[in-house]
């Protein structure tokens, strides 16, 4: 499911929000809408939390979600 996340640009001091679908083991590439700099967000350092959700028929479903900060810092992409 897509959610709105807030990112802080590594190139300029501005923050911006984007809709993204984030999985548990992933590196995101995002572009700052203000300076057009491409940034990378590494999600591996953030711990996972497990939740149990009950649906309408009382069926339990286990969901694993990352515990992310309010603002995700971006880093300059590595040169290839």
N, C-alpha and C positions, 0 to 999 in steps of 0.2 A: 504494500500500500504506500502511496506517495504521501509525504508529509512536507510541511514547510520548515526549512532549516535556515538559520542565520549564519553567515560566513563573514570572516574578517579578511580583507585582502592583504596579502603580503607586500604588495607594491605601493598601495596608498592606504591611508588610515581608515578608510570607510568600511562600513558593514552593509551587507545586503542580504536579502532573503531569496531563496529559490525552492521550488517544489522538486523533491528528489525521492527516489525509492532507494533506501539504504539497506544493504544486507550486512550480515555480521562480520564478514571477512572481506573487506573491500578497500580499494583506494579510489577516491573520487577525483575527477577533474572538473573544475568549475571555472567560469570566466567572469571576471568582475565587470559589472555593467557600467562602472564609472570610468575606469582606466583601460579596460579591455585586456588586462593582464590575465593570463591563464594561471590557475593555482591548483595545487594538489592537496587533498585532505587524506591523511592516513588514519584509518579507523581502528587499526589493530591495537593501539595502546588503551583503548577504552574498554572497560570491563563489561561483561554480559550480565544481564539480570534475567531471571526466569520468572514468568508470571503464569498463573493458572486462571483461565477464564471459563466461566460457565455460560453456556448458551441457553436458549429457550427450553430445551428438553433436559436441562441439568446435566448435559454431557460436558465433562471437563476437557479443556483443550490447553496444552502447554505451549506457551509462546516464549521464544528467546528474543530479547531486545537489548540493544546497546544502551549503556548509561552515558549519554552524550552531554557535554556542557551546553549552556544556552547559546554561546557563540563558538562556532568551529573555526579554529585558525587555519589559514591556508599557508602553503609553502611554495617557494619557487620550484617549478618542475626541473628535474635534472636534465642537463644538456645531453643530447644523443650523439 
